[in-house]
Amino acid sequence: MEASKHKSSPKDEVNIAVKDHDKPHHNGRSIVMRFMDFWTGVTVVPTFVVVLMGLVVFGLVIETWTINCIPQSTILNEDDEVCTPRVWNASQIEYHSGHRYYSALKDIESVPLPPMRGKRMDLCDENARRHAKYGFCLPISGRKDSPFCTAADRMDLLNLKSTDSLCYASVLHMIMVEVYEELQETGNSPFLAFGSLLGAVRNGSMIPFTEDSDIGFVGKLQNVDILREALWQKGYHMFFMDIWRVCVAPSHPLAGHLYDPRMNVAKNYAVPYLDLYMMRRQSDGNWDMQEFKGSNGRTIPDSKVKPFTQVTINGIPFDTVQDPKFFLQESYGPNYMTPKRREPPVVTVKKLLQAKKQKKTT
């Protein structure tokens, strides 16, 4: 019978190997420690990267939150300074008419104005608007050609594809209607006058090449501060310069659609605006009207003024004087029904040189 062989266990083999190589027992512990150090290093590196990335993301979130919390105020960069005017949301504005224009306007998403730089930053300063004049008007340009702008209407502004298709008279129509409504709401008696009345009498629309809208009011302007604030809340800037005037403010719900970035800050009379003219009763019963220049100066006979009659522009009725034809003939002459576009003054090289020379001597 074959003798049984002794089978060594794995533990015995380890012990034998240790004895054969004469290794001390603590070397095994050293190997384990090195193994642990290796894996600790491997773990620490990605942990450091994750922490670093977390700090970067946190910083970006804080910076974005800080910028977004600045309400239309100045944002400072290293080499630049910009601001963004506040734009009203039409859905939060209460209008005085149920006209379809207002319901359509409320459905249009407000487009923010681009950041303003340099002199344009004045458009962000809402506190300065009470003392500002044309400088706080939104820079707007527009076409004045026929037949493209014939029968221009504020409804056209709701479907603009670009500012190149914007008619000047469409903006004037928008201003005129809303100012007229606010005058009525504040206890005033508005009526169409001058160019706006002329367009109504000619063909019931705005004159395509007109420069402004014209509204008269009876007696002293009532509740001026309330009127100015009401217009401001709808996106209009009302200011006094010889007479009261109104233009589109940077806060208008359509400001982002109407703004022309190619224009500088609005110069006097260089944007769509409306003039307000006071007409007051004289002691003799007749009427005196600002800017009216008739055969008897500024005086209009009472029989030609009262009671008011009505005309329409784009289907909307407006009050006006009792005898519109008399008013227009006194203002524009017997051929007032014939359109006569104002031609821009001819500037010759000689005039430019004279102006340049005069500027140097002053």
DRENVEX-130339 format. One record per residue: x, y, z of N, C-alpha, C in turn; residue in three letters. Coordinates in steps of 0.05 Angstrom, whole numbers. Each point is the difference from the previous one (the first is absolute). Layout:
<rs>
[r [X Y Z] [X Y Z] [X Y Z] 'ALA']
...
</rs>
This chain:
<rs>
[r [17 -24 0] [-17 24 0] [18 24 0] 'MET']
[r [-8 15 -19] [17 24 -3] [-3 18 24] 'GLU']
[r [23 10 10] [0 18 23] [-14 26 -7] 'ALA']
[r [-16 12 18] [-14 25 -5] [19 23 0] 'SER']
[r [-5 19 -18] [17 23 -3] [-12 23 16] 'LYS']
[r [18 16 12] [-9 24 15] [-8 22 -19] 'HIS']
[r [-24 11 2] [-9 22 -17] [2 26 15] 'LYS']
[r [16 18 -11] [3 26 14] [-23 18 -7] 'SER']
[r [-8 16 20] [-22 20 -4] [12 26 -11] 'SER']
[r [-17 17 -12] [10 26 -10] [14 15 22] 'PRO']
[r [-10 -2 24] [13 15 22] [28 -10 4] 'LYS']
[r [4 -27 -1] [27 -12 3] [19 9 -22] 'ASP']
[r [-11 1 -25] [17 9 -22] [10 28 4] 'GLU']
[r [-18 17 10] [9 27 5] [22 1 21] 'VAL']
[r [-4 -16 22] [20 -1 21] [27 -10 -11] 'ASN']
[r [-1 -21 -17] [24 -11 -11] [14 20 -17] 'ILE']
[r [-16 14 -17] [12 20 -17] [14 22 15] 'ALA']
[r [-12 7 22] [12 21 17] [26 -10 12] 'VAL']
[r [0 -25 9] [24 -11 12] [22 -2 -20] 'LYS']
[r [-7 -9 -25] [20 -4 -21] [14 26 -7] 'ASP']
[r [-16 21 -1] [11 26 -9] [10 16 24] 'HIS']
[r [-4 -10 23] [9 13 24] [-10 29 1] 'ASP']
[r [-27 4 -6] [-12 27 1] [-13 5 27] 'LYS']
[r [3 23 10] [-14 6 26] [-30 3 -5] 'PRO']
[r [-16 -5 20] [-29 1 -2] [-11 28 -6] 'HIS']
[r [14 21 8] [-12 27 -3] [1 9 -29] 'HIS']
[r [14 -13 -18] [1 7 -28] [-28 -2 -13] 'ASN']
[r [-15 -20 7] [-27 -3 -10] [-18 24 7] 'GLY']
[r [4 9 25] [-15 24 8] [8 24 -17] 'ARG']
[r [25 2 -8] [10 23 -16] [-13 -1 -28] 'SER']
[r [-2 -24 -11] [-12 -3 -27] [-29 9 1] 'ILE']
[r [-14 -8 21] [-28 8 3] [-3 30 2] 'VAL']
[r [18 12 16] [-1 29 3] [5 15 -26] 'MET']
[r [20 -10 -16] [5 12 -26] [-24 -2 -19] 'ARG']
[r [-13 -24 1] [-23 -5 -16] [-23 20 7] 'PHE']
[r [-3 4 26] [-20 19 9] [7 29 -8] 'MET']
[r [26 7 2] [8 27 -8] [-5 5 -29] 'ASP']
[r [4 -21 -17] [-4 3 -29] [-30 6 -6] 'PHE']
[r [-17 -16 12] [-29 4 -5] [-10 26 13] 'TRP']
[r [12 9 21] [-8 26 12] [7 22 -19] 'THR']
[r [24 -1 -12] [8 21 -19] [-18 0 -24] 'GLY']
[r [-7 -24 -10] [-18 -2 -23] [-27 12 6] 'VAL']
[r [-10 -3 25] [-26 10 8] [1 30 4] 'THR']
[r [22 10 12] [2 29 7] [0 17 -25] 'VAL']
[r [13 -8 -22] [2 16 -24] [-27 7 -12] 'VAL']
[r [-17 -21 -6] [-26 7 -11] [-18 15 20] 'PRO']
[r [3 -5 26] [-15 15 19] [7 29 0] 'THR']
[r [25 6 -3] [9 28 -2] [-12 14 -25] 'PHE']
[r [1 -15 -23] [-11 11 -25] [-30 5 3] 'VAL']
[r [-15 -18 12] [-28 3 4] [-6 25 17] 'VAL']
[r [15 3 22] [-4 23 18] [6 26 -15] 'VAL']
[r [22 0 -16] [7 24 -15] [-22 7 -20] 'LEU']
[r [-10 -20 -15] [-22 5 -19] [-25 10 14] 'MET']
[r [-5 -10 24] [-23 9 15] [2 29 8] 'GLY']
[r [24 8 8] [4 28 7] [-4 19 -24] 'LEU']
[r [10 -9 -24] [-3 16 -24] [-29 3 -7] 'VAL']
[r [-15 -22 0] [-28 1 -6] [-15 18 20] 'VAL']
[r [6 -3 25] [-13 16 21] [5 30 -5] 'PHE']
[r [25 7 -8] [7 27 -5] [-16 12 -23] 'GLY']
[r [-3 -17 -22] [-15 9 -23] [-30 4 7] 'LEU']
[r [-11 -18 16] [-28 3 9] [-4 25 15] 'VAL']
[r [19 6 19] [-3 24 17] [2 25 -18] 'ILE']
[r [19 0 -19] [4 23 -17] [-25 5 -18] 'GLU']
[r [-11 -22 -11] [-24 3 -16] [-23 10 16] 'THR']
[r [-3 -11 24] [-22 9 18] [3 29 7] 'TRP']
[r [24 9 4] [5 28 7] [-7 19 -23] 'THR']
[r [8 -8 -24] [-6 17 -24] [-30 1 -5] 'ILE']
[r [-13 -24 3] [-29 -1 -6] [-16 16 21] 'ASN']
[r [12 4 23] [-15 15 21] [4 30 -2] 'CYS']
[r [15 9 -20] [4 29 -4] [-23 9 -17] 'ILE']
[r [-19 15 10] [-24 8 -16] [6 23 -19] 'PRO']
[r [6 -5 -25] [4 20 -20] [20 22 9] 'GLN']
[r [20 -9 15] [20 20 9] [26 -4 -14] 'SER']
[r [20 14 8] [25 -1 -14] [16 -25 7] 'THR']
[r [12 -13 -20] [17 -22 4] [28 9 -8] 'ILE']
[r [19 -3 18] [27 9 -5] [18 -22 -10] 'LEU']
[r [14 5 -22] [20 -19 -10] [27 14 3] 'ASN']
[r [21 -14 -8] [26 12 2] [3 24 -19] 'GLU']
[r [-10 -3 -24] [4 21 -20] [-26 12 -10] 'ASP']
[r [-22 -7 13] [-26 10 -11] [-20 5 22] 'ASP']
[r [-20 15 -6] [-22 5 19] [-25 1 -16] 'GLU']
[r [-19 -17 7] [-25 -3 -15] [-24 -1 19] 'VAL']
[r [-23 5 -11] [-25 -3 16] [-22 -8 -19] 'CYS']
[r [-22 -10 11] [-23 -9 -16] [-25 13 11] 'THR']
[r [-14 16 -16] [-25 13 9] [-22 -21 7] 'PRO']
[r [-17 7 18] [-22 -18 7] [-22 3 -21] 'ARG']
[r [-12 -22 -8] [-22 0 -19] [-25 -11 13] 'VAL']
[r [-23 14 -3] [-25 -8 11] [-11 -25 -14] 'TRP']
[r [-14 -16 15] [-15 -23 -11] [-29 9 -5] 'ASN']
[r [-8 -1 -25] [-27 10 -7] [-22 -15 14] 'ALA']
[r [5 -26 7] [-21 -16 13] [-7 10 28] 'SER']
[r [18 17 11] [-5 11 27] [-9 29 -1] 'GLN']
[r [-6 10 -23] [-9 28 -3] [-30 1 -4] 'ILE']
[r [-13 18 13] [-29 4 -3] [-6 22 -20] 'GLU']
[r [-11 -7 -22] [-7 19 -21] [-29 8 2] 'TYR']
[r [-7 23 -12] [-27 11 3] [-19 -8 -22] 'HIS']
[r [9 -16 -18] [-17 -7 -23] [2 -30 -5] 'SER']
[r [-21 -11 -11] [0 -29 -6] [8 -5 -29] 'GLY']
[r [14 19 -12] [8 -3 -28] [18 -24 -3] 'HIS']
[r [-3 -13 -23] [15 -25 -5] [30 4 0] 'ARG']
[r [9 25 -4] [29 6 1] [11 -7 28] 'TYR']
[r [-15 7 21] [10 -5 27] [1 -30 7] 'TYR']
[r [-21 -14 -8] [0 -29 5] [23 -14 -15] 'SER']
[r [5 9 -24] [22 -12 -16] [27 8 12] 'ALA']
[r [2 25 10] [25 9 12] [6 -16 25] 'LEU']
[r [-20 -7 16] [4 -16 24] [10 -28 -6] 'LYS']
[r [-5 -10 -24] [8 -27 -8] [29 0 -11] 'ASP']
[r [11 23 -5] [27 2 -11] [20 0 23] 'ILE']
[r [20 -17 -2] [21 -1 21] [18 25 -3] 'GLU']
[r [5 13 22] [17 24 0] [29 -8 -7] 'SER']
[r [12 15 -17] [27 -5 -8] [18 20 15] 'VAL']
[r [19 -9 15] [18 18 15] [17 16 -18] 'PRO']
[r [6 24 8] [19 17 -15] [28 -11 4] 'LEU']
[r [18 5 -20] [27 -9 4] [15 18 20] 'PRO']
[r [22 -9 10] [16 16 19] [7 27 -12] 'PRO']
[r [-3 21 16] [6 27 -9] [28 8 10] 'MET']
[r [14 14 -17] [27 10 6] [2 30 -5] 'ARG']
[r [20 12 12] [5 28 -5] [-24 18 7] 'GLY']
[r [-5 18 -19] [-22 20 4] [-27 -14 2] 'LYS']
[r [-3 -23 -13] [-25 -14 0] [-8 -10 28] 'ARG']
[r [20 0 19] [-6 -9 27] [-20 18 14] 'MET']
[r [-4 24 -11] [-19 19 12] [-29 -12 -1] 'ASP']
[r [-4 -18 -19] [-26 -13 -3] [-7 -19 23] 'LEU']
[r [20 -7 16] [-4 -18 23] [-7 16 25] 'CYS']
[r [5 26 0] [-4 16 24] [-28 10 3] 'ASP']
[r [-17 -16 12] [-29 7 2] [-4 24 19] 'GLU']
[r [19 4 18] [-3 23 18] [4 27 -14] 'ASN']
[r [15 -1 -22] [6 25 -14] [-21 6 -21] 'ALA']
[r [-19 -17 -4] [-19 4 -22] [-18 24 5] 'ARG']
[r [-5 8 25] [-17 23 5] [12 26 -9] 'ARG']
[r [26 1 -3] [13 24 -9] [10 -3 -28] 'HIS']
[r [-1 -24 -11] [11 -5 -27] [-21 9 -21] 'ALA']
[r [10 6 -23] [-18 7 -22] [2 -21 -22] 'LYS']
[r [9 7 -24] [2 -20 -21] [21 -21 6] 'TYR']
[r [19 6 18] [21 -18 6] [-9 -26 13] 'GLY']
[r [-25 -1 10] [-11 -24 12] [-19 -15 -19] 'PHE']
[r [-3 10 -24] [-17 -13 -20] [15 -24 -12] 'CYS']
[r [-14 -21 -5] [12 -24 -12] [8 7 -29] 'LEU']
[r [25 -6 -8] [8 5 -27] [-16 -18 -20] 'PRO']
[r [-16 13 -16] [-17 -14 -19] [2 14 -27] 'ILE']
[r [4 -15 -21] [-1 11 -27] [-22 -14 -15] 'SER']
[r [-6 8 -24] [-22 -13 -14] [-3 11 -28] 'GLY']
[r [-14 -15 -16] [-6 8 -27] [-22 20 -2] 'ARG']
[r [2 18 -20] [-21 20 -4] [-10 0 -29] 'LYS']
[r [6 -21 -15] [-6 0 -28] [-28 -12 -6] 'ASP']
[r [-11 10 -22] [-25 -11 -10] [5 -17 -25] 'SER']
[r [-15 -21 -6] [-24 -8 15] [5 -18 24] 'PRO']
[r [25 -6 5] [6 -20 21] [-13 8 27] 'PHE']
[r [2 26 7] [-10 9 26] [-27 14 -2] 'CYS']
[r [-14 -3 -22] [-26 12 -2] [-19 -15 19] 'THR']
[r [-16 15 15] [-19 -12 20] [15 -15 21] 'ALA']
[r [23 10 9] [16 -13 21] [-17 -2 26] 'ALA']
[r [3 -22 14] [-17 -6 23] [18 -12 22] 'ASP']
[r [-8 5 25] [15 -12 22] [0 -30 0] 'ARG']
[r [-21 -12 -13] [-1 -29 -2] [23 -11 -16] 'MET']
[r [12 17 -18] [23 -9 -15] [24 -6 18] 'ASP']
[r [1 12 23] [23 -3 18] [0 -27 13] 'LEU']
[r [-22 -14 -1] [-2 -26 14] [11 -23 -18] 'LEU']
[r [6 6 -25] [10 -21 -18] [25 9 -15] 'ASN']
[r [17 15 14] [24 10 -13] [20 -23 -5] 'LEU']
[r [11 -1 -24] [20 -20 -5] [28 12 4] 'LYS']
[r [2 26 -3] [25 14 5] [-6 30 2] 'SER']
[r [18 15 11] [-4 29 2] [0 13 -28] 'THR']
[r [10 -14 -20] [0 11 -27] [-28 1 -12] 'ASP']
[r [-18 -15 12] [-28 1 -10] [-18 17 18] 'SER']
[r [12 15 18] [-15 16 19] [-8 27 -12] 'LEU']
[r [-25 6 1] [-10 26 -9] [-1 20 23] 'CYS']
[r [12 23 -5] [0 22 20] [-28 6 10] 'TYR']
[r [-19 1 -19] [-27 8 6] [-15 -21 17] 'ALA']
[r [9 -25 -1] [-12 -21 17] [6 5 29] 'SER']
[r [25 9 6] [7 7 27] [-15 25 9] 'VAL']
[r [-3 20 -18] [-15 24 7] [-29 -7 6] 'LEU']
[r [-11 -18 -15] [-28 -8 5] [-3 -13 28] 'HIS']
[r [19 -17 7] [0 -13 26] [2 21 22] 'MET']
[r [18 19 -2] [3 21 20] [-26 17 3] 'ILE']
[r [-10 7 -23] [-24 18 -1] [-24 -12 14] 'MET']
[r [-5 -26 -6] [-24 -13 12] [3 -2 30] 'VAL']
[r [23 -8 10] [3 -5 28] [1 26 16] 'GLU']
[r [13 21 -11] [0 25 14] [-28 12 1] 'VAL']
[r [-15 -2 -22] [-28 9 -1] [-16 -14 22] 'TYR']
[r [3 -26 3] [-15 -15 20] [8 9 28] 'GLU']
[r [25 4 5] [9 8 27] [-9 28 7] 'GLU']
[r [-1 18 -20] [-10 27 5] [-30 -2 9] 'LEU']
[r [-15 -16 -13] [-28 -3 8] [-2 -12 28] 'GLN']
[r [17 -19 6] [-2 -13 27] [8 19 22] 'GLU']
[r [16 20 -5] [10 18 20] [-17 26 1] 'THR']
[r [-24 0 -12] [-18 23 2] [6 22 -20] 'GLY']
[r [15 -5 -21] [5 20 -20] [-18 -4 -24] 'ASN']
[r [-1 21 -17] [-17 -1 -24] [18 2 -25] 'SER']
[r [9 -23 -10] [18 0 -23] [-15 2 -27] 'PRO']
[r [14 9 -20] [-11 1 -27] [22 0 -20] 'PHE']
[r [-5 -11 -24] [21 -1 -21] [4 28 -11] 'LEU']
[r [25 6 -7] [7 27 -11] [22 -3 -20] 'ALA']
[r [4 21 -15] [22 2 -20] [3 -25 -17] 'PHE']
[r [24 -11 -1] [6 -22 -19] [-17 -25 4] 'GLY']
[r [-6 -6 25] [-16 -24 5] [-29 5 -10] 'SER']
[r [-10 24 4] [-27 6 -11] [1 1 -30] 'LEU']
[r [22 9 -11] [2 1 -29] [-1 -28 -12] 'LEU']
[r [14 -19 12] [-1 -27 -10] [-28 -12 2] 'GLY']
[r [-14 6 22] [-27 -10 4] [-19 11 -21] 'ALA']
[r [2 26 -7] [-18 13 -19] [7 -10 -28] 'VAL']
[r [25 -3 -7] [8 -8 -27] [-10 -28 -6] 'ARG']
[r [8 -19 16] [-8 -28 -7] [-4 -18 24] 'ASN']
[r [-4 12 24] [-5 -17 23] [23 -16 10] 'GLY']
[r [24 9 -5] [24 -15 9] [23 19 7] 'SER']
[r [22 -11 8] [24 16 6] [13 8 -26] 'MET']
[r [12 23 -1] [16 9 -23] [26 -16 1] 'ILE']
[r [7 -14 -22] [24 -18 1] [26 14 7] 'PRO']
[r [3 25 -10] [25 14 3] [0 20 23] 'PHE']
[r [-21 -1 17] [-2 19 22] [22 -4 21] 'THR']
[r [8 20 14] [21 -1 19] [-9 -4 28] 'GLU']
[r [-26 7 6] [-10 -2 27] [-30 -3 0] 'ASP']
[r [-11 -5 23] [-29 1 4] [-8 25 16] 'SER']
[r [-24 9 -4] [-9 25 13] [-26 -3 14] 'ASP']
[r [-1 6 26] [-25 -1 15] [-2 27 16] 'ILE']
[r [-24 12 -1] [-6 23 16] [-15 -8 25] 'GLY']
[r [-1 18 19] [-15 -5 25] [-12 27 9] 'PHE']
[r [-23 -2 12] [-15 24 8] [8 9 28] 'VAL']
[r [7 26 2] [7 11 26] [27 -10 11] 'GLY']
[r [4 5 25] [25 -9 13] [1 -30 1] 'LYS']
[r [24 -11 -4] [3 -29 0] [-5 -10 29] 'LEU']
[r [-19 -18 3] [-8 -10 27] [17 -24 8] 'GLN']
[r [6 -1 26] [13 -24 12] [26 -8 -16] 'ASN']
[r [17 20 -4] [24 -5 -16] [17 -23 11] 'VAL']
[r [5 0 26] [17 -20 12] [-12 -28 -3] 'ASP']
[r [-26 -2 4] [-14 -26 -4] [1 -8 -29] 'ILE']
[r [-3 19 -18] [1 -6 -28] [28 -10 -8] 'LEU']
[r [21 13 9] [27 -8 -6] [6 -28 10] 'ARG']
[r [-9 -5 24] [6 -27 12] [-16 -21 -15] 'GLU']
[r [-25 6 -7] [-16 -20 -14] [12 -6 -27] 'ALA']
[r [10 20 -14] [13 -5 -26] [26 -15 4] 'LEU']
[r [15 6 21] [25 -14 6] [-6 -30 5] 'TRP']
[r [-21 -6 14] [-7 -28 6] [-8 -15 -25] 'GLN']
[r [-5 14 -22] [-6 -13 -25] [23 1 -20] 'LYS']
[r [22 13 9] [23 0 -17] [4 25 -16] 'GLY']
[r [-9 23 11] [4 26 -14] [13 20 18] 'TYR']
[r [15 18 -13] [15 21 14] [-13 27 -7] 'HIS']
[r [-12 13 20] [-12 26 -4] [18 22 12] 'MET']
[r [6 20 -15] [18 21 9] [-8 27 -11] 'PHE']
[r [10 21 13] [-8 27 -8] [24 14 -13] 'PHE']
[r [-4 8 -25] [20 16 -15] [-16 19 -17] 'MET']
[r [-4 24 10] [-18 21 -12] [-29 -8 3] 'ASP']
[r [-7 -25 -7] [-26 -11 4] [4 -29 11] 'ILE']
[r [-22 -12 8] [2 -28 9] [3 -18 -25] 'TRP']
[r [18 -20 3] [5 -19 -22] [1 -28 12] 'ARG']
[r [-4 -20 -18] [0 -28 9] [15 -16 -22] 'VAL']
[r [17 -18 9] [14 -19 -18] [-1 -28 12] 'CYS']
[r [10 -19 -14] [2 -28 10] [24 -2 18] 'VAL']
[r [-4 -11 24] [21 -3 20] [14 -27 -4] 'ALA']
[r [24 -3 12] [13 -26 -2] [-15 -23 14] 'PRO']
[r [-19 7 17] [-15 -20 15] [-25 -11 -15] 'SER']
[r [-5 10 -24] [-24 -8 -14] [1 -30 -6] 'HIS']
[r [-23 -14 2] [-1 -29 -6] [11 -8 -27] 'PRO']
[r [-1 18 -19] [10 -5 -27] [28 11 -5] 'LEU']
[r [13 10 21] [26 14 -3] [20 -18 -14] 'ALA']
[r [1 -25 7] [20 -18 -13] [-5 -4 -29] 'GLY']
[r [-25 4 -9] [-7 -3 -28] [5 26 -15] 'HIS']
[r [-3 22 13] [1 26 -13] [28 13 0] 'LEU']
[r [16 -7 19] [26 12 4] [18 -3 -25] 'TYR']
[r [12 22 -8] [19 0 -22] [29 3 11] 'ASP']
[r [16 -22 2] [26 2 12] [20 17 -17] 'PRO']
[r [-8 6 -25] [17 17 -17] [-1 29 7] 'ARG']
[r [-21 8 15] [-4 28 8] [15 6 26] 'MET']
[r [9 25 2] [11 9 25] [-23 9 18] 'ASN']
[r [7 11 23] [-21 11 18] [-16 20 -15] 'VAL']
[r [-27 -1 4] [-18 16 -16] [6 30 2] 'ALA']
[r [2 13 -23] [2 29 -1] [-28 12 -1] 'LYS']
[r [-1 26 4] [-26 14 0] [-15 -5 -26] 'ASN']
[r [-24 -9 2] [-18 -4 -23] [9 -22 -19] 'TYR']
[r [19 -17 8] [11 -20 -18] [-13 -28 4] 'ALA']
[r [-20 -2 17] [-14 -25 5] [-30 5 -2] 'VAL']
[r [-16 -21 -2] [-29 4 0] [-9 13 27] 'PRO']
[r [-16 21 -2] [-9 14 25] [-27 13 -5] 'TYR']
[r [-12 8 22] [-26 13 -1] [2 27 14] 'LEU']
[r [-13 20 -12] [-2 27 12] [-28 4 12] 'ASP']
[r [0 13 24] [-25 7 13] [-4 30 0] 'LEU']
[r [-23 10 -10] [-4 29 -2] [-24 8 17] 'TYR']
[r [4 20 16] [-22 10 17] [-17 20 -15] 'MET']
[r [-26 -3 2] [-20 18 -11] [-17 10 23] 'MET']
[r [1 26 5] [-16 11 23] [-19 22 -10] 'ARG']
[r [-22 2 14] [-20 20 -7] [8 27 9] 'ARG']
[r [-3 20 -17] [6 28 7] [-24 13 13] 'GLN']
[r [5 24 10] [-22 15 13] [-22 7 -19] 'SER']
[r [6 2 -26] [-21 7 -19] [-15 -25 -10] 'ASP']
[r [7 -23 11] [-14 -25 -9] [13 -15 -22] 'GLY']
[r [19 13 -14] [15 -14 -20] [23 -17 12] 'ASN']
[r [15 -13 -17] [21 -18 10] [27 7 -9] 'TRP']
[r [19 -3 18] [29 4 -6] [14 -27 1] 'ASP']
[r [14 -7 -22] [13 -26 -1] [30 3 -6] 'MET']
[r [16 -16 15] [28 0 -4] [7 -9 -28] 'GLN']
[r [19 14 -12] [11 -6 -26] [-19 4 -24] 'GLU']
[r [-24 9 6] [-19 5 -22] [7 27 -12] 'PHE']
[r [1 0 -27] [7 25 -14] [-20 4 -22] 'LYS']
[r [-21 14 6] [-21 5 -19] [-2 29 -9] 'GLY']
[r [-21 7 -13] [-3 28 -9] [-4 19 23] 'SER']
[r [-7 -10 23] [-4 17 24] [20 -9 21] 'ASN']
[r [24 -7 -8] [20 -9 19] [-7 -27 12] 'GLY']
[r [1 -2 27] [-5 -25 14] [-30 -3 7] 'ARG']
[r [-16 19 -7] [-28 0 8] [-17 -15 -20] 'THR']
[r [-18 -17 12] [-19 -16 -16] [-28 7 10] 'ILE']
[r [-18 7 -18] [-28 7 9] [-13 -24 14] 'PRO']
[r [-16 6 20] [-13 -21 15] [-17 -18 -17] 'ASP']
[r [-13 12 -20] [-18 -16 -17] [15 -20 -17] 'SER']
[r [26 4 -3] [17 -19 -15] [11 -22 18] 'LYS']
[r [-3 3 26] [12 -19 19] [-21 -18 13] 'VAL']
[r [-21 12 11] [-20 -14 15] [-27 -1 -14] 'LYS']
[r [-15 -22 4] [7 -24 14] [18 -17 -17] 'PRO']
[r [16 -18 13] [18 -17 -15] [-16 -19 -19] 'PHE']
[r [14 -7 -22] [-10 -20 -18] [20 -23 1] 'THR']
[r [-4 -21 -17] [19 -22 0] [10 -7 -28] 'GLN']
[r [25 -10 0] [12 -11 -24] [11 -27 7] 'VAL']
[r [8 -16 -19] [12 -26 5] [27 -3 -12] 'THR']
[r [17 -15 13] [26 -9 -11] [2 -30 4] 'ILE']
[r [3 -14 -22] [1 -29 0] [-24 -12 15] 'ASN']
[r [-23 12 -4] [-25 -10 12] [-5 8 28] 'GLY']
[r [19 14 13] [-4 9 28] [-10 29 1] 'ILE']
[r [-22 6 14] [-10 27 1] [15 18 19] 'PRO']
[r [3 25 -7] [14 20 17] [-17 26 -2] 'PHE']
[r [0 14 23] [-12 27 0] [18 19 -15] 'ASP']
[r [-12 21 -11] [14 22 -12] [-18 25 0] 'THR']
[r [11 22 -11] [-15 25 0] [-25 -2 -18] 'VAL']
[r [-19 17 5] [-26 0 -14] [4 3 -31] 'GLN']
[r [19 17 -8] [4 4 -28] [29 -7 -8] 'ASP']
[r [5 -26 -5] [28 -8 -7] [11 13 -25] 'PRO']
[r [-18 5 -20] [9 13 -25] [11 28 5] 'LYS']
[r [-15 15 17] [10 27 7] [27 -2 14] 'PHE']
[r [2 -18 19] [25 -3 15] [23 -6 -19] 'PHE']
[r [-4 -19 -18] [22 -8 -18] [6 21 -21] 'LEU']
[r [-20 14 -10] [5 21 -19] [15 23 12] 'GLN']
[r [-6 7 24] [14 21 14] [29 -9 6] 'GLU']
[r [4 -25 5] [27 -10 7] [18 -6 -24] 'SER']
[r [-12 -11 -22] [16 -9 -23] [-7 13 -26] 'TYR']
[r [-20 17 -1] [-8 13 -25] [-22 -14 -14] 'GLY']
[r [-10 12 -22] [-23 -11 -14] [5 -27 -13] 'PRO']
[r [25 -7 -5] [6 -26 -13] [9 -21 20] 'ASN']
[r [-12 1 23] [9 -19 21] [-6 -29 -6] 'TYR']
[r [-19 -5 -19] [-6 -28 -7] [21 -12 -18] 'MET']
[r [17 16 -11] [21 -10 -18] [25 -6 16] 'THR']
[r [9 -25 1] [23 -7 16] [25 14 -10] 'PRO']
[r [15 12 18] [25 14 -6] [21 -9 20] 'LYS']
[r [16 -19 -8] [21 -10 18] [21 21 5] 'ARG']
[r [8 2 25] [21 18 7] [27 -10 -11] 'ARG']
[r [12 16 -16] [26 -8 -11] [22 8 19] 'GLU']
[r [20 -18 4] [23 7 18] [16 23 -12] 'PRO']
[r [11 17 17] [15 23 -10] [24 -9 -16] 'PRO']
[r [6 14 -22] [23 -7 -17] [25 11 13] 'VAL']
[r [19 -18 5] [25 8 13] [22 -2 -21] 'VAL']
[r [11 23 -8] [21 1 -20] [27 -1 14] 'THR']
[r [21 -5 -16] [27 0 10] [8 27 11] 'VAL']
[r [-10 21 -14] [5 27 9] [-11 5 28] 'LYS']
[r [-25 -9 5] [-12 3 26] [15 -15 22] 'LYS']
[r [9 -24 -7] [15 -16 19] [27 13 8] 'LEU']
[r [13 12 -20] [25 13 5] [-4 25 17] 'LEU']
[r [-22 15 -5] [-7 23 16] [-6 -7 29] 'GLN']
[r [-15 -22 3] [-6 -9 27] [25 -9 15] 'ALA']
[r [18 -13 -14] [25 -9 12] [17 24 8] 'LYS']
[r [1 20 -17] [16 24 6] [-12 15 24] 'LYS']
[r [-26 2 0] [-14 14 22] [5 -15 27] 'GLN']
[r [1 -26 -1] [4 -16 24] [28 5 11] 'LYS']
[r [20 3 -17] [27 5 9] [3 27 13] 'LYS']
[r [-15 20 -10] [3 27 11] [-16 4 26] 'THR']
[r [-18 -18 7] [-15 3 24] [12 -15 23] 'THR']
</rs>
